């Protein structure tokens, strides 16, 4: 079977990977919360559920990057810039929070929240410039 190239084909390939990954993520989160009981479930089972929960997110990230690389130059540049700005913002926040913790200014912060923060930052850096008429 010949692979189809082009923007529409890339978008279809992206959707075929991204949406099932997100659906499986939702199911694994719901099932994991129901199945894993703190203090009762053996750590190795809880670890497997945790890894199984993270894998669909990793697949979704891979799908996003693959889609960006398969699109036209304009779309690629727009998304790569938003991806880079989002990553820079979140990594900066990680350093600030880390040093605040080292110098005992704040208590422990759950590192989980940096993942959703990246996706929010990526989405905002992708959408906000278009609201002001700046596209690239």
Backbone as a printed PyTorch tensor [residue, N CA C, xyz], in Angstrom:
tensor([[[  0.8470,  -1.1680,   0.0000],
         [  0.0000,   0.0000,   0.0000],
         [  0.8920,   1.2310,   0.0000]],

        [[  0.6380,   2.1210,  -0.9170],
         [  1.4240,   3.3430,  -1.0290],
         [  0.9790,   4.3470,   0.0290]],

        [[  1.9650,   5.0310,   0.6120],
         [  1.6450,   6.0400,   1.6260],
         [  1.2850,   7.3400,   0.9260]],

        [[  0.1870,   7.9370,   1.3480],
         [ -0.2710,   9.1890,   0.7740],
         [  0.4080,  10.3430,   1.4940]],

        [[  0.8630,  11.3420,   0.7170],
         [  1.5030,  12.5010,   1.2970],
         [  0.5800,  13.7010,   1.1610]],

        [[  0.8190,  14.6930,   1.9440],
         [  0.0280,  15.9010,   1.8720],
         [ -0.5680,  16.2460,   3.2140]],

        [[ -1.0830,  17.4740,   3.2810],
         [ -1.6110,  17.9980,   4.5360],
         [ -2.8020,  17.1900,   5.0360]],

        [[ -3.7470,  16.8680,   4.1630],
         [ -4.9300,  16.1100,   4.5800],
         [ -4.5700,  14.7000,   5.0300]],

        [[ -3.6400,  14.0670,   4.3280],
         [ -3.2090,  12.7250,   4.7170],
         [ -2.4950,  12.7610,   6.0650]],

        [[ -1.6830,  13.7910,   6.2880],
         [ -0.9830,  13.9370,   7.5660],
         [ -1.9780,  14.1400,   8.7010]],

        [[ -3.0030,  14.9450,   8.4650],
         [ -4.0150,  15.1850,   9.4840],
         [ -4.7810,  13.8970,   9.8030]],

        [[ -5.0890,  13.0970,   8.7820],
         [ -5.7870,  11.8360,   9.0120],
         [ -4.9250,  10.8700,   9.8230]],

        [[ -3.6150,  10.7890,   9.4780],
         [ -2.7140,   9.9250,  10.2400],
         [ -2.6260,  10.3960,  11.6870]],

        [[ -2.5790,  11.7020,  11.8770],
         [ -2.5190,  12.2760,  13.2270],
         [ -3.7610,  11.8870,  14.0260]],

        [[ -4.9290,  12.0600,  13.4400],
         [ -6.1750,  11.7390,  14.1360],
         [ -6.2900,  10.2560,  14.4460]],

        [[ -5.7730,   9.3920,  13.5350],
         [ -5.8310,   7.9460,  13.7560],
         [ -4.9650,   7.5110,  14.9320]],

        [[ -3.9530,   8.3020,  15.2820],
         [ -3.0980,   7.9690,  16.4150],
         [ -3.5100,   8.7520,  17.6630]],

        [[ -3.7570,  10.0600,  17.5080],
         [ -3.9970,  10.9330,  18.6580],
         [ -5.2740,  10.5730,  19.4100]],

        [[ -6.3980,  10.4700,  18.7140],
         [ -7.6740,  10.2520,  19.4040],
         [ -7.7740,   8.8990,  20.0850]],

        [[ -7.3160,   7.8120,  19.4790],
         [ -7.3100,   6.5470,  20.2460],
         [ -6.3820,   6.6110,  21.4640]],

        [[ -5.2630,   7.3380,  21.3380],
         [ -4.3740,   7.4890,  22.4950],
         [ -5.0750,   8.2360,  23.6180]],

        [[ -5.8020,   9.2910,  23.2760],
         [ -6.5070,  10.0620,  24.3000],
         [ -7.6580,   9.2590,  24.9070]],

        [[ -8.3430,   8.4880,  24.0840],
         [ -9.4310,   7.6460,  24.6040],
         [ -8.8710,   6.5910,  25.5530]],

        [[ -7.7670,   5.9550,  25.1700],
         [ -7.1740,   4.9500,  26.0540],
         [ -6.6410,   5.5980,  27.3300]],

        [[ -6.1250,   6.8160,  27.2330],
         [ -5.6750,   7.5380,  28.4260],
         [ -6.8380,   7.7250,  29.3970]],

        [[ -7.9670,   8.1820,  28.8950],
         [ -9.1470,   8.3910,  29.7490],
         [ -9.6020,   7.0850,  30.3980]],

        [[ -9.6350,   6.0160,  29.6130],
         [-10.0540,   4.7240,  30.1550],
         [ -9.0720,   4.2040,  31.2020]],

        [[ -7.7750,   4.3580,  30.9460],
         [ -6.7700,   3.8710,  31.8970],
         [ -6.8120,   4.6950,  33.1840]],

        [[ -6.9870,   6.0220,  33.0520],
         [ -7.0910,   6.8550,  34.2570],
         [ -8.3040,   6.4340,  35.0810]],

        [[ -9.4440,   6.2960,  34.4340],
         [-10.6570,   5.9020,  35.1540],
         [-10.4970,   4.5140,  35.7740]],

        [[ -9.9630,   3.5920,  35.0050],
         [ -9.7640,   2.2380,  35.5250],
         [ -8.7170,   2.1960,  36.6230]],

        [[ -7.6580,   2.9690,  36.4710],
         [ -6.6090,   2.9940,  37.4910],
         [ -7.0900,   3.5680,  38.8040]],

        [[ -7.8720,   4.6310,  38.7330],
         [ -8.4170,   5.2320,  39.9580],
         [ -9.3510,   4.2420,  40.6530]],

        [[-10.0940,   3.5040,  39.8750],
         [-11.0200,   2.5260,  40.4410],
         [-10.2670,   1.3200,  41.0070]],

        [[ -9.2120,   0.8700,  40.3160],
         [ -8.5220,  -0.3750,  40.6790],
         [ -7.4760,  -0.1880,  41.7790]],

        [[ -6.6840,   0.8690,  41.6730],
         [ -5.5720,   1.0530,  42.6160],
         [ -6.0950,   1.6770,  43.9040]],

        [[ -5.8150,   1.0000,  45.0020],
         [ -6.2070,   1.4810,  46.3220],
         [ -4.9230,   1.7410,  47.1070]],

        [[ -4.7090,   3.0040,  47.4990],
         [ -3.4810,   3.3630,  48.2260],
         [ -3.3360,   2.5210,  49.4860]],

        [[ -2.1310,   2.0020,  49.6540],
         [ -1.8400,   1.2160,  50.8420],
         [ -2.2730,  -0.2400,  50.7540]],

        [[ -3.1050,  -0.5750,  49.7660],
         [ -3.5840,  -1.9510,  49.6390],
         [ -3.0020,  -2.6140,  48.3940]],

        [[ -3.0370,  -1.9060,  47.2660],
         [ -2.5340,  -2.4460,  46.0060],
         [ -1.0130,  -2.5500,  46.0750]],

        [[ -0.4520,  -3.6910,  45.6610],
         [  1.0030,  -3.8230,  45.6720],
         [  1.6670,  -2.7400,  44.8000]],

        [[  2.8280,  -2.2550,  45.2320],
         [  3.5010,  -1.1830,  44.4900],
         [  3.7910,  -1.5280,  43.0250]],

        [[  4.0820,  -2.7900,  42.7420],
         [  4.4080,  -3.1360,  41.3620],
         [  3.1780,  -2.9990,  40.4630]],

        [[  1.9990,  -3.2930,  40.9910],
         [  0.7710,  -3.1180,  40.1990],
         [  0.4830,  -1.6250,  40.0130]],

        [[  0.6330,  -0.8470,  41.0770],
         [  0.4330,   0.5970,  40.9730],
         [  1.4230,   1.2090,  39.9820]],

        [[  2.6500,   0.6870,  39.9710],
         [  3.6570,   1.1760,  39.0120],
         [  3.2540,   0.8600,  37.5790]],

        [[  2.7520,  -0.3410,  37.3620],
         [  2.3040,  -0.7150,  36.0210],
         [  1.1440,   0.1650,  35.5590]],

        [[  0.2170,   0.4530,  36.4520],
         [ -0.9150,   1.3210,  36.1040],
         [ -0.4150,   2.7290,  35.7980]],

        [[  0.5350,   3.2110,  36.5940],
         [  1.0940,   4.5510,  36.3600],
         [  1.7840,   4.6300,  35.0010]],

        [[  2.5710,   3.6330,  34.6730],
         [  3.2710,   3.6190,  33.3800],
         [  2.2540,   3.4850,  32.2450]],

        [[  1.2560,   2.6230,  32.4310],
         [  0.2260,   2.4640,  31.4020],
         [ -0.5480,   3.7570,  31.1900]],

        [[ -0.7080,   4.5520,  32.2290],
         [ -1.3970,   5.8330,  32.1030],
         [ -0.5520,   6.8390,  31.3270]],

        [[  0.7520,   6.8070,  31.5360],
         [  1.6460,   7.7660,  30.8700],
         [  1.8870,   7.4220,  29.3970]],

        [[  1.8460,   6.1650,  29.0370],
         [  2.1610,   5.7710,  27.6600],
         [  1.2750,   6.4240,  26.6050]],

        [[ -0.0490,   6.4950,  26.7680],
         [ -0.8570,   7.1620,  25.7450],
         [ -0.5140,   8.6460,  25.5800]],

        [[ -0.1110,   9.3030,  26.6630],
         [  0.2970,  10.7030,  26.5580],
         [  1.5780,  10.8090,  25.7340]],

        [[  2.5000,   9.8820,  25.9410],
         [  3.7390,   9.8520,  25.1430],
         [  3.4230,   9.6040,  23.6720]],

        [[  2.4900,   8.7030,  23.4010],
         [  2.0760,   8.4340,  22.0250],
         [  1.4480,   9.6880,  21.4090]],

        [[  0.6230,  10.4020,  22.1770],
         [ -0.0050,  11.6310,  21.6780],
         [  1.0550,  12.6900,  21.3630]],

        [[  2.0580,  12.8370,  22.2190],
         [  3.1490,  13.7840,  21.9380],
         [  3.8790,  13.4100,  20.6530]],

        [[  4.1460,  12.1180,  20.4960],
         [  4.8060,  11.6610,  19.2770],
         [  3.9450,  11.9640,  18.0540]],

        [[  2.6380,  11.7720,  18.1750],
         [  1.7270,  12.0550,  17.0630],
         [  1.7320,  13.5370,  16.7130]],

        [[  1.7730,  14.3970,  17.7270],
         [  1.8070,  15.8350,  17.4840],
         [  3.0730,  16.2160,  16.7340]],

        [[  4.2150,  15.7160,  17.1930],
         [  5.4890,  16.0460,  16.5310],
         [  5.5050,  15.4820,  15.1190]],

        [[  5.0490,  14.2540,  14.9340],
         [  5.0220,  13.6660,  13.5870],
         [  4.1260,  14.4810,  12.6600]],

        [[  2.9670,  14.8950,  13.1610],
         [  2.0590,  15.7070,  12.3530],
         [  2.7220,  17.0230,  11.9560]],

        [[  3.4130,  17.6500,  12.9140],
         [  4.0880,  18.9150,  12.6000],
         [  5.1220,  18.7320,  11.4960]],

        [[  5.8390,  17.6440,  11.5480],
         [  6.8910,  17.4130,  10.5650],
         [  6.3430,  17.0450,   9.1880]],

        [[  5.0900,  16.5840,   9.1210],
         [  4.4950,  16.1620,   7.8530],
         [  3.6410,  17.2370,   7.1950]],

        [[  3.4960,  18.3920,   7.8340],
         [  2.6480,  19.4330,   7.2730],
         [  3.4700,  20.4160,   6.4490]],

        [[  2.7980,  21.4260,   5.9250],
         [  3.4900,  22.4340,   5.1280],
         [  4.3470,  23.3250,   6.0310]],

        [[  5.1910,  24.1340,   5.3970],
         [  6.1620,  24.9440,   6.1350],
         [  5.4950,  25.9410,   7.0780]],

        [[  4.4100,  26.5470,   6.6460],
         [  3.7250,  27.5360,   7.4740],
         [  3.1910,  26.9060,   8.7560]],

        [[  2.4590,  25.8050,   8.6070],
         [  1.8810,  25.1300,   9.7670],
         [  2.9790,  24.5950,  10.6690]],

        [[  4.0120,  24.0200,  10.0580],
         [  5.1330,  23.4890,  10.8330],
         [  5.7750,  24.5910,  11.6620]],

        [[  6.0480,  25.7310,  11.0510],
         [  6.7030,  26.8190,  11.7680],
         [  5.8120,  27.3380,  12.9010]],

        [[  4.5360,  27.4930,  12.6180],
         [  3.6180,  27.9980,  13.6400],
         [  3.5670,  27.0640,  14.8550]],

        [[  3.4450,  25.7670,  14.6050],
         [  3.3530,  24.8140,  15.7010],
         [  4.6870,  24.6040,  16.4060]],

        [[  5.7700,  24.5710,  15.6560],
         [  7.0740,  24.4050,  16.2960],
         [  7.4180,  25.5970,  17.1720]],

        [[  7.0530,  26.8010,  16.7340],
         [  7.2820,  27.9790,  17.5770],
         [  6.4450,  27.8930,  18.8430]],

        [[  5.1820,  27.5290,  18.7250],
         [  4.3300,  27.4040,  19.9040],
         [  4.8470,  26.3020,  20.8280]],

        [[  5.2900,  25.2010,  20.2480],
         [  5.8520,  24.0810,  21.0090],
         [  7.0880,  24.5550,  21.7770]],

        [[  7.9700,  25.2850,  21.0920],
         [  9.2040,  25.7750,  21.7200],
         [  8.9070,  26.7970,  22.8090]],

        [[  8.0210,  27.7450,  22.5370],
         [  7.6630,  28.7370,  23.5490],
         [  7.0000,  28.0740,  24.7570]],

        [[  6.1050,  27.1430,  24.5030],
         [  5.4570,  26.4350,  25.6020],
         [  6.4620,  25.6650,  26.4430]],

        [[  7.3900,  24.9750,  25.7660],
         [  8.4250,  24.2300,  26.4920],
         [  9.3250,  25.1780,  27.2780]],

        [[  9.7130,  26.2970,  26.6750],
         [ 10.5740,  27.2570,  27.3730],
         [  9.8870,  27.8200,  28.6090]],

        [[  8.6010,  28.1270,  28.4950],
         [  7.8630,  28.6630,  29.6340],
         [  7.7850,  27.6420,  30.7660]],

        [[  7.4480,  26.4070,  30.4350],
         [  7.2910,  25.3810,  31.4660],
         [  8.6420,  25.0110,  32.0750]],

        [[  9.6870,  24.9060,  31.2670],
         [ 11.0150,  24.6020,  31.8100],
         [ 11.4860,  25.7370,  32.7150]],

        [[ 11.2000,  26.9700,  32.3350],
         [ 11.5250,  28.1010,  33.2110],
         [ 10.7970,  27.9820,  34.5410]],

        [[  9.5230,  27.6330,  34.4840],
         [  8.7460,  27.4590,  35.7120],
         [  9.3120,  26.3220,  36.5590]],

        [[  9.7560,  25.2500,  35.9100],
         [ 10.3540,  24.1300,  36.6450],
         [ 11.5960,  24.5930,  37.3960]],

        [[ 12.4510,  25.3850,  36.7410],
         [ 13.6440,  25.8980,  37.4140],
         [ 13.2840,  26.8100,  38.5790]],

        [[ 12.3360,  27.7200,  38.3800],
         [ 11.9390,  28.6370,  39.4570],
         [ 11.3800,  27.8500,  40.6430]],

        [[ 10.4640,  26.9380,  40.3720],
         [  9.8640,  26.1350,  41.4420],
         [ 10.9400,  25.2830,  42.1190]],

        [[ 11.8300,  24.7010,  41.3290],
         [ 12.9020,  23.8790,  41.9020],
         [ 13.7930,  24.6630,  42.8450]],

        [[ 14.1960,  25.8630,  42.4520],
         [ 15.0400,  26.6720,  43.3330],
         [ 14.2780,  27.1830,  44.5440]],

        [[ 12.9920,  27.4830,  44.3680],
         [ 12.1870,  27.8690,  45.5300],
         [ 12.0980,  26.7150,  46.5360]],

        [[ 12.0450,  25.4990,  46.0260],
         [ 12.0300,  24.3370,  46.9160],
         [ 13.3910,  24.1250,  47.5780]],

        [[ 14.4650,  24.2650,  46.8000],
         [ 15.8090,  24.0760,  47.3500],
         [ 16.0760,  25.0580,  48.4900]],

        [[ 15.6580,  26.3150,  48.3070],
         [ 15.8730,  27.3310,  49.3350],
         [ 14.7400,  27.3650,  50.3690]],

        [[ 13.8870,  26.3400,  50.3350],
         [ 12.8240,  26.1200,  51.3020],
         [ 11.8760,  27.3120,  51.4410]],

        [[ 11.6020,  27.9500,  50.3010],
         [ 10.6230,  29.0370,  50.2800],
         [  9.2140,  28.4550,  50.1530]],

        [[  9.1090,  27.3710,  49.4090],
         [  7.8310,  26.6910,  49.2190],
         [  8.0050,  25.2140,  49.5340]],

        [[  6.8980,  24.5390,  49.7420],
         [  6.9240,  23.0930,  49.9750],
         [  7.0120,  22.3410,  48.6470]],

        [[  6.8070,  21.0610,  48.7240],
         [  6.8690,  20.2320,  47.5200],
         [  5.7140,  20.5600,  46.5750]],

        [[  6.0220,  20.5670,  45.2940],
         [  5.0210,  20.7710,  44.2460],
         [  4.9410,  19.4840,  43.4480]],

        [[  3.7420,  19.0390,  43.1900],
         [  3.5580,  17.8230,  42.3990],
         [  4.0500,  18.0600,  40.9810]],

        [[  5.0320,  17.2870,  40.5380],
         [  5.6020,  17.4830,  39.1990],
         [  4.6210,  17.1130,  38.0980]],

        [[  3.6040,  16.3530,  38.4200],
         [  2.6130,  15.9810,  37.4170],
         [  2.0340,  17.2000,  36.7140]],

        [[  1.8270,  18.2820,  37.4250],
         [  1.1360,  19.4520,  36.8820],
         [  1.9390,  20.1760,  35.8150]],

        [[  3.2190,  19.8750,  35.6730],
         [  4.0000,  20.5160,  34.6190],
         [  3.6310,  19.9770,  33.2350]],

        [[  3.1640,  18.7320,  33.1590],
         [  2.7140,  18.1830,  31.8720],
         [  1.5020,  18.9130,  31.3340]],

        [[  0.4160,  18.9750,  32.1090],
         [ -0.7320,  19.7600,  31.6440],
         [ -0.3830,  21.2300,  31.4080]],

        [[  0.5170,  21.7770,  32.2190],
         [  0.9310,  23.1730,  32.0170],
         [  1.5840,  23.3540,  30.6510]],

        [[  2.3660,  22.3500,  30.2160],
         [  2.9760,  22.4360,  28.8860],
         [  1.9090,  22.4510,  27.8030]],

        [[  0.9270,  21.5570,  27.8920],
         [ -0.1080,  21.5030,  26.8570],
         [ -0.9210,  22.7860,  26.8250]],

        [[ -1.1850,  23.3650,  27.9830],
         [ -1.9020,  24.6440,  28.0300],
         [ -1.0570,  25.7450,  27.4000]],

        [[  0.2280,  25.7910,  27.7580],
         [  1.1190,  26.8180,  27.1990],
         [  1.2620,  26.6430,  25.6870]],

        [[  1.4150,  25.4230,  25.2270],
         [  1.5200,  25.1520,  23.7960],
         [  0.2660,  25.6280,  23.0640]],

        [[ -0.8950,  25.3150,  23.6190],
         [ -2.1530,  25.7440,  23.0010],
         [ -2.2890,  27.2560,  22.9850]],

        [[ -1.9350,  27.8980,  24.0880],
         [ -2.0410,  29.3610,  24.1460],
         [ -1.0750,  30.0300,  23.1740]],

        [[  0.1710,  29.5610,  23.1400],
         [  1.1380,  30.1520,  22.2170],
         [  0.7760,  29.8700,  20.7680]],

        [[ -0.0290,  28.8520,  20.5290],
         [ -0.4820,  28.5610,  19.1760],
         [ -1.6680,  29.4440,  18.7940]],

        [[ -2.5630,  29.7230,  19.7300],
         [ -3.7970,  30.4470,  19.4220],
         [ -3.7120,  31.9520,  19.6380]],

        [[ -3.0680,  32.3890,  20.7030],
         [ -3.0790,  33.8080,  21.0590],
         [ -2.4950,  34.6960,  19.9580]],

        [[ -1.3660,  34.3600,  19.3210],
         [ -0.8710,  35.2560,  18.2650],
         [ -1.8710,  35.4590,  17.1290]],

        [[ -2.6600,  34.4400,  16.8220],
         [ -3.6390,  34.5600,  15.7480],
         [ -4.7610,  35.5050,  16.1330]],

        [[ -5.0360,  35.6320,  17.4320],
         [ -6.0730,  36.5770,  17.8810],
         [ -5.6580,  38.0180,  17.6240]],

        [[ -4.3660,  38.2670,  17.5960],
         [ -3.8540,  39.6160,  17.3880],
         [ -3.4010,  39.8460,  15.9500]],

        [[ -3.7090,  38.9140,  15.0600],
         [ -3.3960,  39.0830,  13.6570],
         [ -1.9840,  38.6850,  13.2760]],

        [[ -1.2020,  38.1940,  14.2450],
         [  0.1580,  37.7640,  13.9500],
         [  0.1500,  36.2610,  13.7930]],

        [[  0.5350,  35.7820,  12.6250],
         [  0.4340,  34.3370,  12.3630],
         [  1.7670,  33.6210,  12.4570]],

        [[  2.8660,  34.2510,  12.1770],
         [  4.1730,  33.5790,  12.3030],
         [  5.1610,  34.4920,  12.9520]]])
